[in-house]
Amino acid sequence: MELIKEDDGLEPVSPTGEYFNSKVMSVSVLGILESEIPIDDSQATALIKDVFLPINPRFSSIMVMGKKGARKWKKVEVNVENHVHVPSFSFPKGSSSPSENDSFLKSYISQIAMQPFPQGQPLWEIHIIKCPTSEAQGTIIFKLHHALGDGYSLVGALLSCLQRADNPSLPITFPSVSNFSSANKDDRNIGLRKVVSRCFSPLVNTVKDFGWSVLQSTCVEDDLSPIRCGSESFQPFLVSTVTFSLDRIKEIKSRLRVTVNDVIMGTIFLATRMYMQRASTNSNLSSNSTALVLLNTRNLRDYKSVRDMVRPNSESPWGNNFAFLHVPIPKVKPSDSQFSDPLKFVHEAHEVIKRKRSSFGVILTGKLLGIMKKCRNAEAVAKHISRTLRNSSMVISNVMGPVEKLSLANHPVKGMYFTVAGTPESLSITILSYAGNLRVAVGAEQGFIDSKLYTRSLVDAFDTILRDACRKQ
């Protein structure tokens, strides 16, 4: 990293940005856009210069070390050609087919995910894949370092490059946050016991959550299982995706009187236990397994544009504004290997996440990291975060996407999803809604997790929950 003597006027790197670009971790977000038509990249350079780079100064900056050891963003000239890659896959004549290209695309994503960013240039890359796959006629991959911002910021940045396919002059709209996170409630009649409970339960939950978070990050770790091998560092992984209808998810939501997020989490938890059973007949379905769920800590009622995010004192500022929730994966009794009550996974997810959202444990954890940084340094905090990830079984991240279909430079976008690279867990689940569908991307450690079996378990879990929910009156 470049050392500079004069750093006056340079924007400081956020603490989380320092943690995610350290000797311990280098974390990236990969956003994948699937084009309905063959890709014409003749205007790529102009689009990047005129649309992408102006979104945020960090896209034209490198991370440097200031005179007091603090990291800063330094503006530089961007050579776009160094950031844009158009790979050509070599196939035997006449042998290439969309289904074969699927495996090449997965391998390519895994390959670029493992490659570190050069520190002497801005921390982003764009990869244009022109060969057709079973999902699209072409694929564009945006690889962005997590130090630039979190999933909310970076997905928002990518969407700023897109336009509505039906009418480019109209603004892109997003689902209301309440549609995803608010269950049907009727709080008109609240008894005294509930009032007292609501006053004291946040305090109790805060103590429990903060204490468990500290233990999980230091001396307590999940059991080894078919989804956790205890890797010390980031391992090669493959990305597979599954698409669910948002209308079907909302149907389950209405029947169970929970939230969309509860349905998603319940499906993932049931699928995970199903996978553990299928991957190993001797698997302990009562193992201690924890999911780290990323929680957006912005004060949001709906999605904000990048223009709003970069304004001073914004309620939804650009950057890394998230925290981890430790959510235990529901256990299954040995006598219930057939998963007789799949809806319990949705209800348990609803209760646990509702309780954790009412606690201030994540705030205290953030304060603890700040104290650690002051007393020690950013590398020590990065080790602490890496150990937290390593001690857990999986990571789940969910970002709202646009309601309408979009296009990029007159290329209709058929689908989109994202994944995270650079963290030590063996299984990561990332979720993005788009045009009435929910795309779930599964990042599975190569050679350890069977990604096809896991995605099949996801489909089976969702179908089972939908079937049982529809039986409820």
VEXMAR-990317 format. One record per residue (C-alpha): residue in one letter; x, y, z. Coordinates in steps of 0.05 Angstrom, whole numbers. Example, Ala and Ser with C-alpha at 12.3 -4.5 7.8 and 13.67 -1.06 7.14 Angstrom:
BEGIN
<pt code="A" x="246" y="-90" z="156"/>
<pt code="S" x="273" y="-21" z="143"/>
END
This chain:
BEGIN
<pt code="M" x="0" y="0" z="0"/>
<pt code="E" x="26" y="69" z="-19"/>
<pt code="L" x="51" y="113" z="38"/>
<pt code="I" x="39" y="188" z="33"/>
<pt code="K" x="66" y="245" z="74"/>
<pt code="E" x="10" y="295" z="62"/>
<pt code="D" x="-61" y="270" z="71"/>
<pt code="D" x="-98" y="334" z="85"/>
<pt code="G" x="-165" y="336" z="51"/>
<pt code="L" x="-166" y="262" z="35"/>
<pt code="E" x="-229" y="222" z="53"/>
<pt code="P" x="-215" y="172" z="109"/>
<pt code="V" x="-229" y="99" z="98"/>
<pt code="S" x="-285" y="74" z="143"/>
<pt code="P" x="-266" y="25" z="198"/>
<pt code="T" x="-304" y="-31" z="163"/>
<pt code="G" x="-268" y="-14" z="99"/>
<pt code="E" x="-202" y="-24" z="135"/>
<pt code="Y" x="-224" y="-90" z="164"/>
<pt code="F" x="-246" y="-117" z="97"/>
<pt code="N" x="-181" y="-97" z="62"/>
<pt code="S" x="-129" y="-124" z="110"/>
<pt code="K" x="-76" y="-178" z="114"/>
<pt code="V" x="-129" y="-224" z="144"/>
<pt code="M" x="-186" y="-212" z="95"/>
<pt code="S" x="-198" y="-183" z="27"/>
<pt code="V" x="-273" y="-185" z="15"/>
<pt code="S" x="-307" y="-171" z="-51"/>
<pt code="V" x="-379" y="-167" z="-77"/>
<pt code="L" x="-392" y="-197" z="-145"/>
<pt code="G" x="-455" y="-171" z="-180"/>
<pt code="I" x="-477" y="-212" z="-240"/>
<pt code="L" x="-523" y="-186" z="-295"/>
<pt code="E" x="-553" y="-233" z="-347"/>
<pt code="S" x="-569" y="-203" z="-415"/>
<pt code="E" x="-628" y="-225" z="-458"/>
<pt code="I" x="-589" y="-209" z="-522"/>
<pt code="P" x="-517" y="-219" z="-545"/>
<pt code="I" x="-471" y="-167" z="-513"/>
<pt code="D" x="-443" y="-110" z="-555"/>
<pt code="D" x="-385" y="-81" z="-514"/>
<pt code="S" x="-366" y="-26" z="-563"/>
<pt code="Q" x="-393" y="28" z="-517"/>
<pt code="A" x="-367" y="-2" z="-452"/>
<pt code="T" x="-311" y="48" z="-441"/>
<pt code="A" x="-355" y="108" z="-453"/>
<pt code="L" x="-409" y="81" z="-407"/>
<pt code="I" x="-359" y="69" z="-351"/>
<pt code="K" x="-329" y="139" z="-357"/>
<pt code="D" x="-395" y="176" z="-364"/>
<pt code="V" x="-440" y="135" z="-318"/>
<pt code="F" x="-403" y="88" z="-271"/>
<pt code="L" x="-343" y="129" z="-248"/>
<pt code="P" x="-384" y="191" z="-230"/>
<pt code="I" x="-429" y="151" z="-183"/>
<pt code="N" x="-379" y="157" z="-125"/>
<pt code="P" x="-307" y="185" z="-119"/>
<pt code="R" x="-285" y="118" z="-89"/>
<pt code="F" x="-290" y="86" z="-158"/>
<pt code="S" x="-234" y="133" z="-179"/>
<pt code="S" x="-192" y="127" z="-115"/>
<pt code="I" x="-140" y="81" z="-86"/>
<pt code="M" x="-129" y="64" z="-13"/>
<pt code="V" x="-65" y="96" z="16"/>
<pt code="M" x="-32" y="99" z="84"/>
<pt code="G" x="-33" y="169" z="114"/>
<pt code="K" x="21" y="202" z="156"/>
<pt code="K" x="-8" y="178" z="222"/>
<pt code="G" x="-21" y="107" z="198"/>
<pt code="A" x="-94" y="121" z="181"/>
<pt code="R" x="-119" y="96" z="113"/>
<pt code="K" x="-147" y="147" z="64"/>
<pt code="W" x="-179" y="149" z="-5"/>
<pt code="K" x="-133" y="183" z="-56"/>
<pt code="K" x="-163" y="205" z="-123"/>
<pt code="V" x="-124" y="179" z="-184"/>
<pt code="E" x="-131" y="177" z="-260"/>
<pt code="V" x="-169" y="115" z="-280"/>
<pt code="N" x="-144" y="73" z="-339"/>
<pt code="V" x="-210" y="39" z="-357"/>
<pt code="E" x="-175" y="-13" z="-400"/>
<pt code="N" x="-140" y="-41" z="-338"/>
<pt code="H" x="-208" y="-54" z="-305"/>
<pt code="V" x="-248" y="-85" z="-362"/>
<pt code="H" x="-236" y="-158" z="-381"/>
<pt code="V" x="-268" y="-195" z="-439"/>
<pt code="P" x="-246" y="-269" z="-433"/>
<pt code="S" x="-249" y="-316" z="-492"/>
<pt code="F" x="-262" y="-388" z="-475"/>
<pt code="S" x="-229" y="-437" z="-523"/>
<pt code="F" x="-274" y="-495" z="-543"/>
<pt code="P" x="-263" y="-552" z="-592"/>
<pt code="K" x="-297" y="-534" z="-657"/>
<pt code="G" x="-372" y="-544" z="-654"/>
<pt code="S" x="-371" y="-570" z="-582"/>
<pt code="S" x="-394" y="-507" z="-545"/>
<pt code="S" x="-465" y="-506" z="-520"/>
<pt code="P" x="-502" y="-462" z="-469"/>
<pt code="S" x="-504" y="-518" z="-417"/>
<pt code="E" x="-429" y="-530" z="-425"/>
<pt code="N" x="-417" y="-455" z="-419"/>
<pt code="D" x="-452" y="-457" z="-351"/>
<pt code="S" x="-394" y="-496" z="-321"/>
<pt code="F" x="-343" y="-449" z="-354"/>
<pt code="L" x="-379" y="-389" z="-325"/>
<pt code="K" x="-380" y="-420" z="-255"/>
<pt code="S" x="-306" y="-436" z="-259"/>
<pt code="Y" x="-291" y="-365" z="-284"/>
<pt code="I" x="-329" y="-333" z="-227"/>
<pt code="S" x="-291" y="-377" z="-178"/>
<pt code="Q" x="-226" y="-358" z="-211"/>
<pt code="I" x="-235" y="-283" z="-208"/>
<pt code="A" x="-263" y="-288" z="-137"/>
<pt code="M" x="-196" y="-318" z="-115"/>
<pt code="Q" x="-153" y="-264" z="-148"/>
<pt code="P" x="-135" y="-204" z="-103"/>
<pt code="F" x="-143" y="-133" z="-128"/>
<pt code="P" x="-80" y="-95" z="-147"/>
<pt code="Q" x="-73" y="-42" z="-92"/>
<pt code="G" x="-44" y="9" z="-140"/>
<pt code="Q" x="-110" y="20" z="-177"/>
<pt code="P" x="-183" y="31" z="-157"/>
<pt code="L" x="-215" y="-31" z="-127"/>
<pt code="W" x="-264" y="-53" z="-181"/>
<pt code="E" x="-266" y="-95" z="-244"/>
<pt code="I" x="-317" y="-111" z="-298"/>
<pt code="H" x="-317" y="-177" z="-335"/>
<pt code="I" x="-358" y="-185" z="-399"/>
<pt code="I" x="-375" y="-256" z="-418"/>
<pt code="K" x="-401" y="-259" z="-490"/>
<pt code="C" x="-415" y="-334" z="-495"/>
<pt code="P" x="-488" y="-355" z="-483"/>
<pt code="T" x="-507" y="-397" z="-423"/>
<pt code="S" x="-572" y="-433" z="-406"/>
<pt code="E" x="-595" y="-370" z="-369"/>
<pt code="A" x="-573" y="-314" z="-416"/>
<pt code="Q" x="-543" y="-293" z="-482"/>
<pt code="G" x="-486" y="-258" z="-445"/>
<pt code="T" x="-463" y="-242" z="-375"/>
<pt code="I" x="-432" y="-181" z="-343"/>
<pt code="I" x="-395" y="-189" z="-276"/>
<pt code="F" x="-381" y="-129" z="-232"/>
<pt code="K" x="-327" y="-145" z="-181"/>
<pt code="L" x="-325" y="-91" z="-127"/>
<pt code="H" x="-284" y="-91" z="-64"/>
<pt code="H" x="-325" y="-91" z="0"/>
<pt code="A" x="-283" y="-32" z="25"/>
<pt code="L" x="-321" y="11" z="-26"/>
<pt code="G" x="-387" y="-3" z="9"/>
<pt code="D" x="-436" y="-57" z="32"/>
<pt code="G" x="-485" y="-96" z="-11"/>
<pt code="Y" x="-538" y="-42" z="-5"/>
<pt code="S" x="-490" y="12" z="-30"/>
<pt code="L" x="-458" y="-29" z="-85"/>
<pt code="V" x="-522" y="-58" z="-113"/>
<pt code="G" x="-550" y="13" z="-112"/>
<pt code="A" x="-489" y="36" z="-151"/>
<pt code="L" x="-499" y="-18" z="-204"/>
<pt code="L" x="-572" y="-1" z="-210"/>
<pt code="S" x="-553" y="71" z="-223"/>
<pt code="C" x="-522" y="48" z="-288"/>
<pt code="L" x="-588" y="16" z="-310"/>
<pt code="Q" x="-654" y="41" z="-337"/>
<pt code="R" x="-724" y="15" z="-338"/>
<pt code="A" x="-735" y="-29" z="-399"/>
<pt code="D" x="-807" y="-8" z="-409"/>
<pt code="N" x="-794" y="68" z="-405"/>
<pt code="P" x="-723" y="94" z="-391"/>
<pt code="S" x="-751" y="163" z="-372"/>
<pt code="L" x="-787" y="134" z="-311"/>
<pt code="P" x="-751" y="123" z="-245"/>
<pt code="I" x="-734" y="53" z="-221"/>
<pt code="T" x="-779" y="32" z="-163"/>
<pt code="F" x="-765" y="-16" z="-106"/>
<pt code="P" x="-808" y="-57" z="-59"/>
<pt code="S" x="-828" y="-23" z="6"/>
<pt code="V" x="-785" y="-46" z="64"/>
<pt code="S" x="-850" y="-58" z="102"/>
<pt code="N" x="-870" y="-111" z="50"/>
<pt code="F" x="-808" y="-150" z="67"/>
<pt code="S" x="-802" y="-140" z="142"/>
<pt code="S" x="-870" y="-125" z="171"/>
<pt code="A" x="-918" y="-180" z="190"/>
<pt code="N" x="-993" y="-170" z="198"/>
<pt code="K" x="-1004" y="-142" z="267"/>
<pt code="D" x="-1061" y="-118" z="309"/>
<pt code="D" x="-1034" y="-82" z="370"/>
<pt code="R" x="-1097" y="-45" z="390"/>
<pt code="N" x="-1109" y="-90" z="451"/>
<pt code="I" x="-1044" y="-97" z="490"/>
<pt code="G" x="-1048" y="-121" z="562"/>
<pt code="L" x="-1006" y="-97" z="620"/>
<pt code="R" x="-964" y="-160" z="619"/>
<pt code="K" x="-946" y="-147" z="546"/>
<pt code="V" x="-928" y="-75" z="561"/>
<pt code="V" x="-882" y="-95" z="618"/>
<pt code="S" x="-852" y="-150" z="574"/>
<pt code="R" x="-839" y="-102" z="518"/>
<pt code="C" x="-802" y="-55" z="566"/>
<pt code="F" x="-757" y="-108" z="596"/>
<pt code="S" x="-747" y="-157" z="540"/>
<pt code="P" x="-700" y="-112" z="499"/>
<pt code="L" x="-654" y="-107" z="560"/>
<pt code="V" x="-653" y="-183" z="570"/>
<pt code="N" x="-645" y="-195" z="495"/>
<pt code="T" x="-587" y="-146" z="492"/>
<pt code="V" x="-549" y="-180" z="548"/>
<pt code="K" x="-560" y="-249" z="517"/>
<pt code="D" x="-543" y="-228" z="446"/>
<pt code="F" x="-482" y="-188" z="463"/>
<pt code="G" x="-455" y="-242" z="509"/>
<pt code="W" x="-467" y="-296" z="457"/>
<pt code="S" x="-435" y="-254" z="402"/>
<pt code="V" x="-372" y="-246" z="444"/>
<pt code="L" x="-369" y="-320" z="459"/>
<pt code="Q" x="-382" y="-339" z="386"/>
<pt code="S" x="-325" y="-293" z="364"/>
<pt code="T" x="-275" y="-320" z="414"/>
<pt code="C" x="-281" y="-388" z="446"/>
<pt code="V" x="-346" y="-420" z="422"/>
<pt code="E" x="-353" y="-449" z="352"/>
<pt code="D" x="-405" y="-489" z="314"/>
<pt code="D" x="-401" y="-564" z="308"/>
<pt code="L" x="-367" y="-592" z="247"/>
<pt code="S" x="-420" y="-614" z="198"/>
<pt code="P" x="-434" y="-625" z="123"/>
<pt code="I" x="-437" y="-548" z="117"/>
<pt code="R" x="-378" y="-531" z="161"/>
<pt code="C" x="-308" y="-558" z="155"/>
<pt code="G" x="-274" y="-505" z="197"/>
<pt code="S" x="-229" y="-476" z="142"/>
<pt code="E" x="-179" y="-424" z="167"/>
<pt code="S" x="-181" y="-383" z="103"/>
<pt code="F" x="-222" y="-368" z="41"/>
<pt code="Q" x="-228" y="-430" z="-4"/>
<pt code="P" x="-247" y="-437" z="-78"/>
<pt code="F" x="-323" y="-439" z="-86"/>
<pt code="L" x="-376" y="-449" z="-139"/>
<pt code="V" x="-439" y="-407" z="-146"/>
<pt code="S" x="-506" y="-438" z="-163"/>
<pt code="T" x="-573" y="-402" z="-164"/>
<pt code="V" x="-646" y="-416" z="-153"/>
<pt code="T" x="-705" y="-371" z="-172"/>
<pt code="F" x="-770" y="-366" z="-131"/>
<pt code="S" x="-833" y="-328" z="-147"/>
<pt code="L" x="-846" y="-269" z="-100"/>
<pt code="D" x="-920" y="-280" z="-108"/>
<pt code="R" x="-913" y="-350" z="-80"/>
<pt code="I" x="-871" y="-325" z="-23"/>
<pt code="K" x="-923" y="-271" z="-7"/>
<pt code="E" x="-977" y="-324" z="-7"/>
<pt code="I" x="-939" y="-362" z="47"/>
<pt code="K" x="-928" y="-297" z="84"/>
<pt code="S" x="-1002" y="-281" z="85"/>
<pt code="R" x="-1024" y="-350" z="107"/>
<pt code="L" x="-972" y="-355" z="163"/>
<pt code="R" x="-977" y="-282" z="184"/>
<pt code="V" x="-902" y="-273" z="181"/>
<pt code="T" x="-855" y="-231" z="137"/>
<pt code="V" x="-824" y="-244" z="70"/>
<pt code="N" x="-757" y="-247" z="104"/>
<pt code="D" x="-783" y="-299" z="153"/>
<pt code="V" x="-806" y="-343" z="95"/>
<pt code="I" x="-738" y="-337" z="61"/>
<pt code="M" x="-700" y="-353" z="125"/>
<pt code="G" x="-746" y="-411" z="143"/>
<pt code="T" x="-736" y="-440" z="73"/>
<pt code="I" x="-660" y="-434" z="78"/>
<pt code="F" x="-659" y="-466" z="148"/>
<pt code="L" x="-703" y="-524" z="127"/>
<pt code="A" x="-662" y="-534" z="63"/>
<pt code="T" x="-597" y="-534" z="104"/>
<pt code="R" x="-622" y="-589" z="151"/>
<pt code="M" x="-648" y="-628" z="90"/>
<pt code="Y" x="-580" y="-621" z="57"/>
<pt code="M" x="-543" y="-644" z="119"/>
<pt code="Q" x="-586" y="-706" z="121"/>
<pt code="R" x="-577" y="-721" z="47"/>
<pt code="A" x="-503" y="-707" z="45"/>
<pt code="S" x="-488" y="-753" z="103"/>
<pt code="T" x="-536" y="-805" z="129"/>
<pt code="N" x="-500" y="-803" z="196"/>
<pt code="S" x="-506" y="-727" z="201"/>
<pt code="N" x="-529" y="-700" z="268"/>
<pt code="L" x="-590" y="-657" z="253"/>
<pt code="S" x="-587" y="-630" z="324"/>
<pt code="S" x="-517" y="-602" z="314"/>
<pt code="N" x="-502" y="-532" z="338"/>
<pt code="S" x="-503" y="-492" z="273"/>
<pt code="T" x="-507" y="-417" z="268"/>
<pt code="A" x="-523" y="-371" z="210"/>
<pt code="L" x="-493" y="-301" z="210"/>
<pt code="V" x="-548" y="-258" z="180"/>
<pt code="L" x="-527" y="-189" z="155"/>
<pt code="L" x="-572" y="-134" z="181"/>
<pt code="N" x="-574" y="-67" z="147"/>
<pt code="T" x="-567" y="-15" z="203"/>
<pt code="R" x="-592" y="44" z="163"/>
<pt code="N" x="-656" y="78" z="184"/>
<pt code="L" x="-697" y="57" z="123"/>
<pt code="R" x="-769" y="59" z="103"/>
<pt code="D" x="-755" y="48" z="29"/>
<pt code="Y" x="-696" y="42" z="-18"/>
<pt code="K" x="-655" y="105" z="-29"/>
<pt code="S" x="-619" y="127" z="-92"/>
<pt code="V" x="-543" y="134" z="-95"/>
<pt code="R" x="-554" y="209" z="-100"/>
<pt code="D" x="-589" y="208" z="-33"/>
<pt code="M" x="-537" y="161" z="-2"/>
<pt code="V" x="-478" y="207" z="-17"/>
<pt code="R" x="-511" y="270" z="11"/>
<pt code="P" x="-483" y="296" z="77"/>
<pt code="N" x="-521" y="271" z="139"/>
<pt code="S" x="-562" y="223" z="97"/>
<pt code="E" x="-608" y="176" z="135"/>
<pt code="S" x="-584" y="120" z="90"/>
<pt code="P" x="-510" y="137" z="79"/>
<pt code="W" x="-463" y="105" z="29"/>
<pt code="G" x="-412" y="57" z="57"/>
<pt code="N" x="-412" y="-4" z="103"/>
<pt code="N" x="-472" y="2" z="149"/>
<pt code="F" x="-489" y="-68" z="171"/>
<pt code="A" x="-482" y="-116" z="230"/>
<pt code="F" x="-484" y="-191" z="240"/>
<pt code="L" x="-542" y="-226" z="274"/>
<pt code="H" x="-524" y="-295" z="303"/>
<pt code="V" x="-585" y="-337" z="286"/>
<pt code="P" x="-584" y="-411" z="307"/>
<pt code="I" x="-608" y="-459" z="254"/>
<pt code="P" x="-668" y="-497" z="284"/>
<pt code="K" x="-651" y="-567" z="307"/>
<pt code="V" x="-687" y="-630" z="286"/>
<pt code="K" x="-699" y="-689" z="333"/>
<pt code="P" x="-672" y="-757" z="311"/>
<pt code="S" x="-744" y="-783" z="311"/>
<pt code="D" x="-765" y="-729" z="261"/>
<pt code="S" x="-719" y="-746" z="203"/>
<pt code="Q" x="-778" y="-737" z="155"/>
<pt code="F" x="-787" y="-663" z="176"/>
<pt code="S" x="-859" y="-672" z="196"/>
<pt code="D" x="-869" y="-598" z="213"/>
<pt code="P" x="-833" y="-556" z="160"/>
<pt code="L" x="-871" y="-493" z="180"/>
<pt code="K" x="-836" y="-492" z="247"/>
<pt code="F" x="-773" y="-468" z="211"/>
<pt code="V" x="-811" y="-406" z="187"/>
<pt code="H" x="-842" y="-393" z="255"/>
<pt code="E" x="-776" y="-402" z="292"/>
<pt code="A" x="-741" y="-356" z="243"/>
<pt code="H" x="-796" y="-304" z="255"/>
<pt code="E" x="-790" y="-308" z="331"/>
<pt code="V" x="-714" y="-308" z="334"/>
<pt code="I" x="-704" y="-250" z="285"/>
<pt code="K" x="-760" y="-210" z="317"/>
<pt code="R" x="-727" y="-219" z="385"/>
<pt code="K" x="-658" y="-201" z="360"/>
<pt code="R" x="-683" y="-139" z="324"/>
<pt code="S" x="-710" y="-114" z="391"/>
<pt code="S" x="-642" y="-120" z="424"/>
<pt code="F" x="-584" y="-71" z="423"/>
<pt code="G" x="-532" y="-127" z="419"/>
<pt code="V" x="-509" y="-107" z="349"/>
<pt code="I" x="-497" y="-36" z="373"/>
<pt code="L" x="-455" y="-59" z="432"/>
<pt code="T" x="-417" y="-106" z="386"/>
<pt code="G" x="-401" y="-47" z="340"/>
<pt code="K" x="-378" y="-7" z="401"/>
<pt code="L" x="-333" y="-65" z="421"/>
<pt code="L" x="-301" y="-67" z="353"/>
<pt code="G" x="-288" y="8" z="357"/>
<pt code="I" x="-254" y="0" z="425"/>
<pt code="M" x="-212" y="-58" z="398"/>
<pt code="K" x="-189" y="-14" z="340"/>
<pt code="K" x="-169" y="42" z="386"/>
<pt code="C" x="-134" y="-2" z="437"/>
<pt code="R" x="-100" y="-47" z="385"/>
<pt code="N" x="-108" y="-36" z="310"/>
<pt code="A" x="-151" y="-51" z="249"/>
<pt code="E" x="-115" y="-117" z="236"/>
<pt code="A" x="-135" y="-143" z="305"/>
<pt code="V" x="-208" y="-126" z="291"/>
<pt code="A" x="-203" y="-160" z="222"/>
<pt code="K" x="-178" y="-223" z="257"/>
<pt code="H" x="-236" y="-219" z="306"/>
<pt code="I" x="-286" y="-213" z="249"/>
<pt code="S" x="-253" y="-270" z="210"/>
<pt code="R" x="-256" y="-314" z="271"/>
<pt code="T" x="-330" y="-297" z="280"/>
<pt code="L" x="-344" y="-319" z="208"/>
<pt code="R" x="-300" y="-381" z="215"/>
<pt code="N" x="-335" y="-403" z="280"/>
<pt code="S" x="-404" y="-400" z="247"/>
<pt code="S" x="-433" y="-447" z="195"/>
<pt code="M" x="-460" y="-400" z="141"/>
<pt code="V" x="-472" y="-327" z="122"/>
<pt code="I" x="-537" y="-300" z="94"/>
<pt code="S" x="-545" y="-232" z="61"/>
<pt code="N" x="-610" y="-204" z="31"/>
<pt code="V" x="-616" y="-142" z="-14"/>
<pt code="M" x="-679" y="-113" z="-45"/>
<pt code="G" x="-677" y="-104" z="-120"/>
<pt code="P" x="-721" y="-66" z="-170"/>
<pt code="V" x="-794" y="-82" z="-185"/>
<pt code="E" x="-789" y="-71" z="-260"/>
<pt code="K" x="-745" y="-103" z="-313"/>
<pt code="L" x="-684" y="-62" z="-329"/>
<pt code="S" x="-635" y="-53" z="-386"/>
<pt code="L" x="-561" y="-35" z="-390"/>
<pt code="A" x="-542" y="5" z="-453"/>
<pt code="N" x="-603" y="-23" z="-490"/>
<pt code="H" x="-587" y="-94" z="-466"/>
<pt code="P" x="-649" y="-121" z="-430"/>
<pt code="V" x="-629" y="-152" z="-363"/>
<pt code="K" x="-661" y="-221" z="-358"/>
<pt code="G" x="-636" y="-234" z="-287"/>
<pt code="M" x="-587" y="-212" z="-234"/>
<pt code="Y" x="-555" y="-238" z="-171"/>
<pt code="F" x="-495" y="-226" z="-127"/>
<pt code="T" x="-446" y="-265" z="-83"/>
<pt code="V" x="-391" y="-248" z="-33"/>
<pt code="A" x="-319" y="-273" z="-38"/>
<pt code="G" x="-261" y="-272" z="11"/>
<pt code="T" x="-292" y="-298" z="75"/>
<pt code="P" x="-274" y="-364" z="108"/>
<pt code="E" x="-342" y="-398" z="116"/>
<pt code="S" x="-358" y="-458" z="72"/>
<pt code="L" x="-429" y="-436" z="55"/>
<pt code="S" x="-457" y="-368" z="38"/>
<pt code="I" x="-527" y="-350" z="15"/>
<pt code="T" x="-542" y="-284" z="-20"/>
<pt code="I" x="-612" y="-262" z="-40"/>
<pt code="L" x="-635" y="-208" z="-89"/>
<pt code="S" x="-705" y="-192" z="-113"/>
<pt code="Y" x="-717" y="-171" z="-185"/>
<pt code="A" x="-779" y="-162" z="-228"/>
<pt code="G" x="-825" y="-206" z="-187"/>
<pt code="N" x="-774" y="-261" z="-172"/>
<pt code="L" x="-726" y="-276" z="-117"/>
<pt code="R" x="-657" y="-301" z="-138"/>
<pt code="V" x="-619" y="-341" z="-86"/>
<pt code="A" x="-545" y="-351" z="-100"/>
<pt code="V" x="-509" y="-407" z="-63"/>
<pt code="G" x="-434" y="-400" z="-54"/>
<pt code="A" x="-410" y="-470" z="-36"/>
<pt code="E" x="-338" y="-490" z="-20"/>
<pt code="Q" x="-311" y="-530" z="-78"/>
<pt code="G" x="-296" y="-603" z="-61"/>
<pt code="F" x="-333" y="-599" z="6"/>
<pt code="I" x="-406" y="-578" z="-8"/>
<pt code="D" x="-446" y="-609" z="-64"/>
<pt code="S" x="-478" y="-546" z="-93"/>
<pt code="K" x="-527" y="-584" z="-138"/>
<pt code="L" x="-552" y="-623" z="-78"/>
<pt code="Y" x="-559" y="-560" z="-37"/>
<pt code="T" x="-598" y="-522" z="-90"/>
<pt code="R" x="-643" y="-582" z="-99"/>
<pt code="S" x="-655" y="-582" z="-24"/>
<pt code="L" x="-674" y="-508" z="-29"/>
<pt code="V" x="-727" y="-523" z="-82"/>
<pt code="D" x="-754" y="-582" z="-42"/>
<pt code="A" x="-756" y="-541" z="23"/>
<pt code="F" x="-794" y="-485" z="-11"/>
<pt code="D" x="-844" y="-532" z="-44"/>
<pt code="T" x="-856" y="-567" z="23"/>
<pt code="I" x="-868" y="-502" z="60"/>
<pt code="L" x="-913" y="-476" z="5"/>
<pt code="R" x="-954" y="-540" z="6"/>
<pt code="D" x="-963" y="-541" z="81"/>
<pt code="A" x="-978" y="-466" z="84"/>
<pt code="C" x="-1033" y="-473" z="31"/>
<pt code="R" x="-1066" y="-527" z="74"/>
<pt code="K" x="-1075" y="-477" z="131"/>
<pt code="Q" x="-1142" y="-441" z="132"/>
END
